[in-house]
């Protein structure tokens, strides 16, 4: 692992889709997205505004999606930017000591429905039918209902992005 080169965190979806999550990728050398049944995220590896014309090959009509990383100026005429979200990528450099007081559940396919319900309450549209495919999900529950979930959202060779819902 090369945790000294953090430049991949500037475009984590692109690097994930070219590394550890390549089996979930659709697109080409300039624009890639997760398969529609996995996640609504994509990345661009081009500063050319014309690359956005390729969105029609990856996105279905009226389907919301998120481009993570650098975005060329102005979308094509048939797309609207609803909002931009500025996020900070943080790196854990040392183990965190915690005292676990609740049972941690390793989620499997039996939890797909309650998992999707919980995530879509917090972040509607982020979670798709097969988002959990092949990824580690951990959860806490109270009275047999999921109340918190964490998972890998994107995975590169050197970094794992963790999501918490």
C-alpha positions in Angstrom: 0.0 0.0 0.0 1.1 3.5 -0.8 -0.7 5.7 1.6 1.7 8.6 0.9 0.2 9.2 -2.5 -3.2 10.7 -1.6 -3.9 12.2 -5.0 -6.3 9.3 -5.8 -8.7 10.8 -3.1 -9.2 13.8 -5.4 -11.1 11.4 -7.8 -12.0 8.3 -5.7 -14.8 7.0 -7.9 -12.6 7.0 -11.0 -9.8 5.2 -9.2 -12.1 2.7 -7.5 -13.7 1.8 -10.9 -10.2 1.3 -12.4 -8.8 -0.7 -9.4 -10.6 -2.9 -6.8 -14.1 -2.1 -8.1 -13.4 -2.6 -11.8 -16.0 -5.5 -11.9 -18.7 -2.9 -11.2 -17.6 -0.4 -13.9 -19.2 0.7 -17.1 -17.6 3.3 -19.3 -14.3 4.0 -21.0 -10.9 5.7 -20.5 -12.5 9.1 -19.8 -15.7 8.4 -18.0 -16.8 5.5 -15.8 -19.8 4.8 -13.6 -20.8 2.0 -11.2 -23.3 -0.3 -12.8 -26.8 1.1 -12.4 -27.9 -1.6 -10.0 -24.8 -1.0 -7.8 -24.5 2.8 -7.2 -25.3 6.2 -8.8 -21.6 7.3 -8.7 -19.2 8.0 -11.4 -15.8 9.6 -12.1 -14.2 11.5 -15.0 -10.6 11.3 -16.1 -10.7 14.2 -18.6 -10.8 18.0 -18.5 -12.5 18.0 -21.9 -16.1 19.3 -21.6 -17.1 17.0 -24.5 -16.6 13.9 -22.3 -19.9 14.8 -20.6 -21.6 13.9 -23.8 -20.8 10.3 -23.0 -23.2 10.4 -20.0 -26.0 9.3 -22.2 -24.2 5.9 -22.6 -24.0 5.4 -18.8 -27.1 7.1 -17.3 -30.8 6.4 -17.9 -33.2 9.3 -18.6 -34.4 11.0 -15.4 -32.0 8.9 -13.3 -30.2 11.0 -10.6 -26.5 10.4 -10.4 -23.3 11.8 -8.8 -20.0 12.6 -10.3 -17.3 12.5 -7.7 -14.1 14.4 -8.3 -13.3 17.0 -10.9 -16.1 18.0 -13.2 -15.5 19.9 -16.5 -17.4 23.2 -16.7 -21.0 23.2 -17.6 -23.0 20.0 -18.2 -24.5 19.2 -21.6 -27.9 20.8 -22.4 -29.9 17.8 -21.5 -28.6 17.7 -17.9 -29.2 19.9 -14.9 -26.9 20.2 -11.9 -29.2 20.2 -8.9 -26.5 20.8 -6.3 -22.8 20.5 -5.7 -21.5 18.9 -2.5 -18.1 19.7 -1.2 -16.7 16.9 0.9 -13.5 16.4 2.8 -11.6 13.1 2.4 -10.0 12.2 5.7 -7.4 9.5 6.3 -7.1 7.4 9.5 -3.4 7.1 10.0 -3.4 5.3 13.4 -5.8 2.7 14.8 -8.6 4.1 16.9 -9.2 2.5 20.3 -12.9 2.0 21.0 -14.9 0.1 23.5 -17.7 -1.9 21.7 -20.8 -2.0 23.9 -23.3 -3.2 21.3 -23.4 -6.3 19.2 -22.0 -5.8 15.7 -23.9 -7.6 13.0 -22.2 -8.7 9.7 -24.9 -8.2 7.2 -25.7 -10.7 4.5 -28.3 -10.9 1.7 -31.1 -11.5 4.3 -30.6 -7.9 5.4 -30.9 -6.3 1.9 -34.4 -4.9 2.5 -33.9 -3.3 6.0 -30.4 -2.1 4.8 -31.9 -0.4 1.8 -34.7 1.1 3.9 -32.3 2.6 6.5 -29.8 4.1 3.9 -32.6 5.6 1.8 -34.1 7.3 4.9 -30.8 9.1 5.4 -29.5 9.5 1.8 -32.2 8.8 -0.7 -30.9 7.5 -4.0 -27.5 6.5 -2.8 -28.3 2.9 -2.4 -29.4 0.5 -5.2 -30.6 -3.1 -5.4 -27.1 -4.6 -5.5 -25.1 -2.0 -3.7 -24.1 -4.5 -1.0 -22.9 -7.1 -3.6 -19.5 -8.3 -2.5 -18.9 -5.6 0.1 -18.6 -5.8 3.8 -21.4 -4.2 5.7 -21.5 -4.0 9.5 -24.5 -2.8 11.6 -25.9 -2.1 15.0 -29.5 -3.0 15.7 -32.0 -2.2 18.5 -35.0 -4.4 19.0 -34.2 -6.3 15.8 -34.2 -3.1 13.7 -31.1 -1.7 12.0 -30.2 1.7 13.5 -26.7 2.3 12.1 -24.6 0.8 9.3 -21.1 1.2 8.0 -19.5 -0.2 4.9 -16.9 0.3 2.2 -18.4 2.7 -0.4 -15.5 2.8 -2.8 -12.3 0.8 -2.7 -9.0 1.6 -4.4 -5.9 -0.5 -4.2 -4.5 1.8 -1.5 -7.6 3.3 0.1 -11.0 2.3 1.3 -13.7 4.9 1.5 -16.0 4.2 4.5 -19.7 5.2 4.5 -21.8 5.6 7.7 -25.5 5.7 7.8 
